[in-house]
Amino acid sequence: MWLNVCMQHLAQKIWSLPFLLFVFGVAVYITWQLRFVQFRYFFKSIALMFSSSEKLHQTTKVHELSPLQAFINTLGSNIGNGSLAGIAVAIYVGGPGSIIWLLVLATVSASLRYSEVFLGTYVIDKFRVKSARGGPVVYMSLLPGGTIWSYVFTVLSLAFMFSAGSLAQSHAVGSAVYKLLGVNQVITGLFIFGFITYVFLGGAQRIVAILDKLVPLKVGLFLVSSIIVLLYHYQNIPYALHIMFASACDTKSILGGSFAFGLQHIVSIGFQQSVFASEAGLGTSAIAFGSTQGGQPVQSGILAMLGVFINIHVICFLTALCLLVSGVWSGGETSSAMIIAAYETVFGYFGGWIVLLLVINFAMSVLIACAYNGKCCWDFLFSGKFSYIFPLFYCVLAFCGAWMNVSLVWNITSIVNAILLLINLLGLLWSMKIIKSELQLYSSKVG
């Protein structure tokens, strides 16, 4: 299909090394300006996640989230099949070394997550754009040009929720169920349609309640199963770590000719997967935090940073280790098939069932989290009107995604991500003075 080829070519041009180095440069600059906030307050972020403070749990309105609920929503949105199948694809295309570059960008990008969530919470009730009290919609309006940036961001975010959320995640479930059980993807699509409809009928509180159960379940199931795989292949862990670091600056390029070209390829794959998996810098995580009551912007930002570390430095890294220690990474498989092959080296036939459960759980939590974020974007664009159309459209897309070819969707999503990333980084840089001064004030009080 010529359109798909054009979109793929355009996405590859946009996500070239110069653009990724620009993103890396901005992340390093913000990290420096905030005096390495992701390291200074790393343990504080863990403490906040387990805190019993009422300020992190309380809400004052029916449709409002608490900071901890917003954090769970962000985890639900971020930890999807990109953290499983996406890592397998990164290793298949860029080699084991791409994982090191994924970790490098994610580490500095944690400062972007802090900045966008802080800013999205800080502007609550200080500025207002139509019905929006906070979040990226509001802080984007502070850029020269005003609310035009709010509308651009919202339209792109809505496209992201429809494509990366509804279509892509339901496709992952439909494909996995068909490959393992042979169930027709249309039937799977109908089940997904029914489940998401049930979620929408319960409103925001049902979304939050289901995410509160799904997110810990998927993280727990993954951690237990992946640690068992690693323990089974424990002799290969040193080799896996060695090959990651050794191939991060060396590679297929030695076999193919140009060292510089090969290194550029590995860095590009690692950086790109880091952006896709963590969403740090896209501004989407600030949507949920913008629905809180505000009042704790610095603590909200510190809490939100932990999501990057949980997703990238734990989930993605353990996924990569499982693929490398099991030896399946060089077997010619890719995507979910590579994950299944790794699990089957330990669990045999049941490995496929475990991966299927992970794929379904990961996908469903993303579907639900994106449903909430997408509803926020839709309500802003249409001022609360036609609110019944969004759930219907989202559910129909989830049904279609289970059986349709979504390669075109992924290419369009890549382009949308790049534009979202660019304009959100501009928004963060424009408000850097506020972000920096408020963090300094907080540091002076708590140390």
C-alpha positions in Angstrom: 0.0 0.0 0.0 1.6 3.2 -1.2 0.3 5.3 1.7 1.8 2.9 4.3 5.1 3.0 2.4 5.1 6.8 2.4 4.2 7.1 6.1 7.0 4.6 6.9 9.5 6.5 4.9 8.5 9.8 6.5 8.6 8.3 10.0 12.1 7.0 9.4 13.2 10.4 8.2 11.8 12.2 11.2 13.1 9.7 13.8 16.7 10.1 12.4 19.7 10.4 14.6 19.8 14.3 14.5 16.2 14.5 16.0 17.0 11.9 18.6 20.2 13.7 19.6 18.2 16.9 19.9 15.8 15.1 22.3 18.8 13.7 24.2 20.4 17.2 24.3 17.2 18.8 25.8 16.9 16.0 28.3 20.5 16.5 29.4 20.0 20.3 29.6 16.9 20.0 31.8 18.6 17.4 33.9 21.5 19.8 34.4 19.2 22.8 35.2 17.3 20.7 37.8 20.6 19.5 39.3 20.0 15.9 38.5 16.5 15.8 40.1 16.0 12.1 39.0 19.0 11.0 41.2 18.6 13.4 44.1 15.0 12.5 44.7 14.9 8.8 43.5 14.4 7.4 47.0 11.9 10.2 47.7 9.9 9.0 44.8 9.8 5.5 46.2 8.7 6.8 49.6 5.9 8.8 48.0 4.6 5.8 46.2 4.1 4.0 49.5 3.1 7.1 51.5 -0.1 7.2 53.5 -0.3 11.0 53.2 -3.9 12.2 52.7 -2.6 14.8 50.2 -1.6 12.0 47.8 -4.8 10.1 48.2 -7.5 12.6 48.6 -9.9 14.0 45.9 -12.5 16.7 46.3 -14.6 16.2 43.2 -16.2 13.2 41.6 -14.2 13.3 38.4 -11.0 14.3 40.1 -8.0 12.0 40.6 -5.7 11.9 43.5 -1.9 12.1 42.7 -1.5 8.4 43.4 -4.4 7.5 41.1 -2.8 9.7 38.4 0.4 7.9 39.0 -1.3 4.5 38.5 -3.0 5.8 35.4 0.4 6.8 34.0 1.9 3.4 34.8 -1.1 1.8 33.2 -0.6 3.9 30.0 3.2 3.5 29.9 3.7 -0.2 30.6 2.2 -1.7 27.5 3.3 -4.2 24.9 6.0 -1.8 23.8 7.8 -2.9 27.0 7.5 -6.6 25.9 7.3 -7.1 22.2 8.8 -3.6 21.6 12.0 -4.7 23.4 12.2 -7.9 21.3 11.9 -5.8 18.1 14.6 -3.4 19.3 17.0 -6.3 19.9 16.1 -7.9 16.6 16.6 -4.7 14.6 19.4 -3.0 16.6 21.1 -5.8 18.5 21.6 -6.1 22.3 23.5 -2.8 22.4 20.3 -0.9 21.6 19.1 -1.7 25.2 22.0 0.3 26.7 21.1 3.4 24.7 17.4 2.9 25.7 18.5 3.0 29.3 20.7 6.0 28.8 18.0 8.1 27.2 15.4 7.0 29.7 17.7 7.9 32.6 18.1 11.5 31.5 14.5 11.7 30.3 13.2 11.1 33.8 13.8 14.8 34.3 11.4 15.5 31.4 8.7 13.4 33.2 9.3 15.4 36.3 9.1 18.7 34.4 5.9 18.0 32.5 4.0 16.6 35.5 5.2 19.4 37.8 4.1 22.0 35.2 0.8 20.3 34.5 0.1 20.3 38.3 1.5 23.7 39.0 -0.8 25.5 36.5 -3.9 24.1 38.1 -6.3 27.0 38.8 -3.5 29.5 38.2 -4.3 29.6 34.5 -7.3 28.3 32.6 -8.1 27.4 29.0 -11.8 26.8 28.5 -12.8 23.9 30.9 -9.2 22.8 31.4 -7.8 23.6 34.9 -4.4 22.1 34.5 -2.3 19.7 32.5 -0.4 20.2 29.2 -3.4 21.8 27.6 -2.9 24.7 30.0 0.9 25.0 30.1 1.1 24.8 26.3 -1.0 28.0 26.2 1.8 29.9 27.9 3.9 29.6 24.7 3.9 32.5 22.2 0.8 31.9 20.1 -1.3 31.1 23.1 -4.1 28.6 22.9 -3.4 27.5 19.4 -0.7 25.2 20.9 -3.2 23.8 23.4 -5.5 22.7 20.5 -2.6 21.3 18.4 -1.4 19.3 21.4 -4.9 18.0 22.2 -5.6 16.9 18.7 -2.3 15.1 18.5 -2.8 13.5 21.9 -6.3 12.3 20.9 -4.8 10.7 17.8 -2.2 9.1 20.0 -4.9 7.6 22.3 -6.9 6.3 19.4 -3.9 4.7 17.6 -1.3 3.7 20.2 -4.0 3.1 22.8 -7.1 1.6 21.2 -6.0 0.2 17.9 -2.5 -1.0 18.6 -3.2 -2.6 22.0 -6.3 -4.5 20.9 -4.3 -5.7 17.8 -1.7 -7.1 20.2 -4.3 -9.1 22.1 -6.1 -10.3 18.9 -2.9 -11.5 17.3 -1.7 -13.3 20.5 -4.9 -15.1 21.1 -5.1 -16.2 17.5 -1.6 -17.5 17.4 -1.9 -19.5 20.7 -5.5 -20.5 20.7 -6.6 -20.1 17.1 -9.5 -17.9 18.1 -10.9 -15.7 15.3 -9.7 -12.2 15.8 -13.2 -10.8 15.2 -14.4 -12.8 18.2 -11.6 -11.4 20.3 -12.5 -7.9 19.1 -16.1 -8.4 20.3 -14.9 -9.4 23.8 -12.6 -6.3 23.9 -15.5 -4.1 22.7 -17.7 -5.5 25.5 -15.0 -5.0 28.2 -14.2 -1.4 27.3 -17.9 -0.6 27.0 -18.3 -1.9 30.5 -15.4 0.3 31.7 -16.9 3.4 30.1 -20.3 2.8 31.6 -18.8 3.1 35.1 -17.2 6.5 34.3 -13.8 7.7 35.6 -14.1 6.0 39.0 -14.5 2.6 37.4 -11.5 3.3 35.2 -9.4 4.1 38.3 -10.7 1.1 40.2 -9.9 -1.3 37.4 -6.4 0.2 36.9 -5.8 -0.1 40.6 -6.1 -3.8 40.2 -4.6 -4.4 36.8 -1.4 -2.4 37.1 -0.1 -4.2 40.3 -1.2 -7.5 38.8 0.7 -7.1 35.5 3.8 -5.8 37.2 3.7 -8.6 39.8 3.1 -11.4 37.2 5.9 -10.1 35.0 8.4 -9.8 37.8 7.7 -13.3 39.1 7.8 -15.0 35.7 10.9 -13.0 34.4 12.9 -13.7 37.6 12.2 -17.4 37.3 13.5 -17.3 33.7 16.6 -15.4 34.9 17.2 -17.8 37.8 16.9 -20.8 35.4 19.6 -19.3 33.1 21.6 -17.6 35.8 24.9 -18.8 34.4 24.3 -16.7 31.2 23.6 -13.4 33.0 27.2 -12.2 33.0 27.4 -13.0 29.3 24.1 -11.2 28.6 25.4 -8.0 30.4 28.7 -8.3 28.5 27.1 -8.5 25.1 24.8 -5.6 25.9 27.7 -3.3 26.7 30.1 -4.7 24.1 27.7 -4.3 21.3 26.5 -0.8 22.4 29.5 0.7 20.7 30.4 -2.1 18.3 28.3 -4.3 16.1 26.7 -5.6 13.0 28.5 -2.6 11.6 31.8 -4.5 11.8 30.3 -7.2 9.7 28.5 -4.8 7.4 31.2 -2.2 6.8 30.8 1.2 8.3 31.3 1.5 12.0 29.8 4.9 12.2 26.7 3.9 10.3 26.2 0.8 12.5 26.7 2.8 15.7 24.2 5.4 14.5 21.7 2.6 13.8 22.0 1.1 17.3 21.7 4.5 19.1 18.7 5.4 17.0 16.9 2.2 17.7 17.6 2.4 21.5 16.6 6.1 21.7 13.5 5.6 19.7 12.3 2.6 21.7 13.0 4.6 24.9 10.6 7.4 23.8 7.9 4.9 22.7 8.1 2.8 25.8 8.4 5.5 28.5 6.4 8.4 26.8 8.7 10.7 28.9 8.7 14.1 27.1 5.4 13.5 25.2 3.3 15.3 27.9 0.7 12.5 28.0 1.5 11.7 31.6 0.6 15.2 32.6 -3.0 14.8 31.4 -4.0 12.6 34.3 -2.0 14.7 36.8 -3.7 17.8 35.5 -7.0 16.3 36.7 -5.8 16.3 40.3 -6.6 19.1 42.8 -3.0 20.4 42.6 -1.2 21.9 45.5 1.7 19.5 45.5 3.3 20.0 42.1 6.9 19.2 43.1 5.9 16.0 44.9 3.7 15.0 42.0 6.6 15.5 39.6 8.9 13.5 41.9 6.4 10.7 42.2 5.8 10.6 38.4 9.5 10.1 37.7 9.4 6.7 39.3 7.2 5.5 36.5 10.1 5.9 34.0 12.4 3.8 36.2 9.7 1.1 36.8 8.9 0.8 33.1 12.3 1.1 31.5 14.9 0.2 34.1 12.9 -2.7 35.5 10.3 -4.0 33.0 12.2 -3.4 29.8 15.6 -4.3 31.2 14.4 -7.6 32.6 12.6 -8.4 29.3 15.9 -7.8 27.4 17.8 -9.9 29.9 15.3 -12.8 29.6 15.7 -12.7 25.8 19.5 -12.7 26.0 20.1 -15.3 28.7 17.7 -17.7 27.1 19.6 -17.4 23.8 16.5 -16.9 21.7 17.4 -13.3 20.6 19.5 -14.6 17.7 17.1 -17.3 16.6 15.2 -15.3 13.9 12.1 -14.7 15.9 10.9 -11.2 16.8 8.1 -9.4 18.7 5.9 -11.6 21.0 7.2 -14.8 19.3 10.6 -14.1 20.7 9.2 -13.5 24.2 7.3 -16.8 24.0 10.4 -18.7 22.8 12.3 -17.3 25.9 9.6 -18.4 28.3 9.3 -21.8 26.7 12.9 -22.6 27.5 11.8 -22.6 31.2 8.1 -23.2 31.3 7.7 -25.4 28.2 4.2 -25.3 26.6 2.9 -23.1 29.5 5.4 -20.4 28.5 3.0 -19.3 25.7 0.1 -19.1 28.1 2.1 -16.9 30.6 3.1 -14.6 27.8 -0.5 -14.5 26.6 -1.7 -13.4 30.1 1.0 -10.7 30.1 0.1 -9.4 26.7 -3.6 -9.3 27.6 -3.0 -7.6 30.9 -0.5 -5.1 29.6 -2.8 -4.2 26.6 -6.0 -3.9 28.7 -4.4 -1.5 31.2 -3.1 0.7 28.4 -6.5 0.6 26.7 -8.2 1.7 29.9 -5.6 4.4 30.8 -5.7 5.8 27.3 -9.5 5.9 27.4 -9.4 8.2 30.4 -6.7 10.5 28.8 -8.5 10.5 25.5 -11.8 11.5 27.2 -10.1 14.4 28.8 -8.8 15.6 25.4 -12.2 15.0 23.8 -14.1 17.0 26.5 -11.6 19.9 26.0 -11.9 20.0 22.2 -15.8 19.9 22.3 -16.4 21.7 25.5 -18.1 18.7 27.1 -20.5 18.3 24.1 -20.9 15.1 22.1 -19.5 13.2 25.1 -21.3 10.0 24.1 -19.4 9.9 20.8 -16.0 9.4 22.2 -16.7 6.1 24.1 -18.5 4.7 21.1 -15.7 5.6 18.7 -13.0 4.4 21.1 -14.8 1.0 21.5 -15.3 0.6 17.8 -11.6 1.2 17.1 -10.7 -1.3 19.8 -12.9 -3.9 18.0 -11.4 -3.1 14.6 -7.8 -3.1 15.9 -8.1 -6.7 17.0 -8.4 -8.0 13.4 -7.2 -5.2 11.0 -3.6 -4.6 9.8 -2.3 -1.7 11.9 1.1 -1.2 10.3 -0.1 2.1 8.8 -1.4 3.1 12.2 2.0 2.5 13.8 3.7 4.6 11.2 1.2 7.4 11.7 1.6 7.1 15.5 5.4 7.4 15.1 4.9 10.7 13.3 2.4 11.9 15.8 4.8 11.0 18.6 7.6 13.1 17.1 5.4 16.2 16.8 4.0 15.8 20.3 7.6 15.4 21.6 8.8 18.4 19.8 6.1 20.8 20.9 6.0 19.5 24.5 9.8 20.0 24.8 9.3 23.6 23.6 6.7 24.1 26.3 9.0 22.7 29.0 11.9 24.9 27.8 9.7 28.0 27.7 8.7 27.4 31.4 12.1 26.3 32.6 12.5 29.3 34.9 9.3 28.3 36.8 10.2 24.6 37.0 13.7 25.4 38.2 12.8 28.0 40.8 10.0 26.0 42.4 12.3 22.9 42.7 14.9 25.1 44.3 12.3 26.4 46.8 11.2 22.9 47.6 14.8 21.8 48.1 15.6 24.7 50.4 12.7 23.6 52.6 13.1 19.8 52.7 16.8 19.5 51.8 
